[in-house]
Amino acid sequence: MPSAGYSPMYELEFESSVLEIDRQIDGLEENPDRDRFESEIDQLKQTRDELLRKIYGALTPWQTVKVSRHPLRPHSDDYIRMMCRDFCELHGDRLFGDDPAIMTGFGRIGSRKVLLVGHRKGRTTEEKIRCHFGCAHPEGYRKALLKMKLAEKYRLPIVTLIDTPGAYPGLGSEQRGQAEAIARNLLEMSRLRTPIVSVVIGEGGSGGALGIGVGDRVAMLGHAWYSVISPEGCAAILWKEANETTNNQAADSLRLVAADNLKHGLVDAVIDEPVGGAHRDPEGAADRLQAWILDQLSELARIQPDTLVRRRFEKFREIGPVVSRDLPEDS
């Protein structure tokens, strides 16, 4: 995984000035007389970090979406590898097959045994195709639910990591009951008698995200997005064309960034990412994510199962309340 000061082949247009400084740093660090340039390297790194804070402190919603899709951004399997010990992956839904777009398994985060469920996007072209770019089929959601019920049986908490543009929209997935599988997960997760912690680590698209997102605590990483539809999908519907201009407009209108989701009560917390985003410091992002998860699990472990289920149900029922107004008698 990348670390601070890396020079990726992929460049975000608003990071161009930062990447130029990175290239200067790399050139000096590779110089045989590196020691002579120590002070200059330190100054360049300070300048880069200040520039990153300025840029990432004023990202537009569409720029945030681009950051969430950065090829070097950590995925669920990366976080699991960095946070967990003794992870054992579990496969299959016992109905149709195993969907690689969702991974499940038992492991330890710190001293706590948990069930982990997360979307898997893949890194290489071959992996991305096999994982459907993180778009799960119904067997993926059924696999997730089957393993979550297993966690409930053994009284283990559940941690879900959300990172998908949406559920897979193909003919086969619809024939096998995509909508029913997601709806079933919403119902069953709302009444599981064990703590559930969910985090949107990248993309949180529509029902594909909600299918594993009904938690007692729901959070987002600072440069993730969470919305009923992707900006491109929204632009294609409203303006009949998805391009840079309409995608920008759609992203603004959808209120999909972490701050907006927190403001509107759709998530409970925003986990700040390292300077310049999680793709620049995956280990730092994993440390912050792990600390937040462990804090939530410690709190939730003290709550009785009946109370846990009631509060979780009420939490989601209270999202998006509609206030009715008395209409005139002649209306």
MODA-V935069 format. One record per backbone hydrogen bond with DSSP energy under -0.5 kcal/mol. NH is the residue of the N-H (numbers start at 0). CO is the residue of the C=O. E is the energy in kcal/mol with one decimal. If there is no record, write none. Layout:
BEGIN
NH | CO | E
NH | CO | E
END
This chain:
BEGIN
5 | 2 | -1.5
14 | 11 | -2.1
15 | 12 | -1.1
18 | 14 | -2.6
19 | 15 | -1.6
20 | 16 | -1.4
21 | 17 | -2.2
22 | 18 | -2.1
23 | 19 | -1.7
24 | 20 | -2.5
25 | 21 | -2.8
26 | 22 | -2.3
27 | 23 | -2.0
28 | 24 | -2.6
29 | 25 | -1.8
30 | 27 | -0.8
33 | 30 | -1.3
35 | 32 | -1.7
36 | 33 | -1.9
37 | 34 | -1.1
40 | 36 | -2.8
41 | 37 | -2.3
42 | 38 | -2.1
43 | 39 | -2.3
44 | 40 | -2.4
45 | 41 | -2.1
46 | 42 | -2.4
47 | 43 | -2.7
48 | 44 | -2.5
49 | 45 | -2.2
50 | 46 | -2.2
51 | 47 | -2.6
52 | 48 | -2.3
53 | 49 | -1.8
54 | 50 | -2.7
55 | 51 | -3.1
56 | 52 | -1.1
57 | 54 | -1.4
63 | 59 | -2.3
64 | 60 | -2.0
65 | 61 | -1.7
66 | 62 | -2.2
67 | 63 | -2.4
68 | 64 | -0.9
68 | 65 | -0.5
69 | 66 | -1.7
72 | 69 | -2.2
75 | 118 | -0.7
78 | 74 | -2.3
79 | 75 | -2.7
80 | 76 | -1.9
81 | 77 | -2.2
82 | 78 | -2.8
83 | 79 | -2.5
84 | 107 | -1.9
87 | 105 | -3.0
89 | 103 | -2.7
92 | 96 | -1.1
98 | 96 | -0.5
99 | 97 | -0.7
101 | 98 | -1.4
102 | 117 | -3.0
103 | 89 | -0.7
104 | 115 | -1.6
105 | 87 | -1.6
106 | 113 | -2.2
107 | 84 | -2.3
108 | 111 | -2.6
109 | 82 | -0.7
109 | 107 | -0.6
111 | 108 | -2.1
113 | 106 | -3.0
114 | 156 | -2.4
115 | 104 | -3.3
115 | 113 | -0.5
116 | 158 | -2.4
117 | 102 | -2.5
118 | 160 | -1.8
119 | 100 | -2.8
127 | 123 | -2.8
128 | 124 | -2.2
129 | 125 | -2.1
130 | 126 | -2.5
131 | 128 | -1.0
132 | 127 | -2.7
133 | 119 | -0.5
133 | 130 | -1.5
134 | 131 | -1.7
135 | 133 | -0.8
139 | 136 | -1.2
140 | 136 | -1.3
141 | 137 | -2.4
142 | 138 | -2.1
143 | 139 | -2.3
144 | 140 | -2.2
145 | 141 | -2.4
146 | 142 | -2.3
147 | 143 | -2.1
148 | 144 | -2.3
149 | 145 | -1.3
150 | 146 | -2.1
151 | 147 | -2.2
152 | 148 | -2.0
153 | 149 | -1.6
154 | 151 | -1.3
155 | 150 | -2.8
156 | 112 | -0.6
157 | 194 | -2.8
158 | 114 | -3.0
159 | 196 | -2.7
160 | 116 | -2.8
161 | 159 | -0.6
161 | 198 | -3.0
163 | 202 | -2.4
167 | 135 | -2.5
173 | 169 | -1.8
174 | 170 | -2.5
175 | 171 | -1.6
176 | 173 | -1.3
177 | 172 | -1.0
180 | 176 | -2.4
181 | 177 | -2.1
182 | 178 | -2.6
183 | 179 | -2.7
184 | 180 | -1.8
185 | 181 | -2.1
186 | 182 | -2.1
187 | 183 | -2.9
188 | 184 | -2.9
189 | 185 | -1.3
190 | 187 | -1.1
191 | 188 | -1.0
193 | 191 | -1.2
196 | 157 | -2.8
197 | 216 | -2.9
198 | 159 | -2.3
199 | 218 | -2.7
200 | 161 | -2.1
200 | 198 | -0.9
201 | 161 | -1.1
203 | 224 | -1.3
204 | 163 | -2.5
205 | 203 | -0.7
205 | 226 | -3.1
207 | 204 | -0.7
208 | 204 | -1.1
208 | 205 | -1.2
209 | 205 | -1.9
210 | 206 | -2.1
211 | 208 | -1.5
212 | 209 | -1.7
214 | 212 | -1.3
215 | 195 | -2.1
216 | 195 | -1.4
218 | 197 | -2.4
219 | 268 | -1.6
220 | 199 | -2.5
221 | 270 | -2.1
223 | 220 | -1.9
224 | 201 | -2.3
225 | 255 | -2.2
226 | 203 | -2.6
233 | 229 | -2.5
234 | 230 | -2.8
235 | 231 | -2.3
236 | 232 | -1.4
237 | 233 | -2.8
238 | 234 | -2.6
240 | 234 | -1.0
242 | 240 | -0.7
246 | 242 | -3.0
247 | 243 | -1.6
248 | 244 | -2.1
249 | 245 | -2.7
250 | 246 | -2.6
251 | 247 | -2.1
252 | 248 | -2.2
253 | 249 | -2.3
254 | 250 | -0.7
254 | 251 | -0.7
255 | 250 | -0.8
257 | 223 | -0.6
260 | 256 | -2.2
261 | 257 | -2.4
262 | 258 | -2.3
263 | 259 | -2.2
264 | 261 | -1.2
265 | 260 | -2.3
266 | 260 | -1.2
267 | 217 | -3.7
268 | 217 | -1.0
270 | 219 | -3.0
271 | 269 | -0.7
276 | 273 | -2.3
279 | 276 | -1.6
280 | 276 | -0.8
281 | 1 | -0.8
284 | 280 | -2.2
285 | 281 | -2.6
286 | 282 | -2.2
287 | 283 | -1.8
288 | 284 | -2.5
289 | 285 | -2.8
290 | 286 | -2.2
291 | 287 | -2.1
292 | 288 | -2.5
293 | 289 | -2.6
294 | 290 | -1.9
295 | 291 | -2.2
296 | 292 | -2.6
297 | 293 | -2.0
298 | 294 | -1.7
299 | 295 | -2.8
300 | 296 | -1.9
301 | 298 | -1.2
302 | 299 | -1.6
307 | 303 | -2.6
308 | 304 | -2.5
309 | 305 | -2.1
310 | 306 | -2.7
311 | 307 | -2.2
312 | 308 | -2.4
313 | 309 | -2.5
314 | 310 | -2.5
315 | 311 | -1.7
316 | 312 | -2.0
317 | 313 | -1.7
318 | 315 | -0.8
320 | 317 | -0.7
323 | 321 | -0.6
330 | 327 | -1.8
END
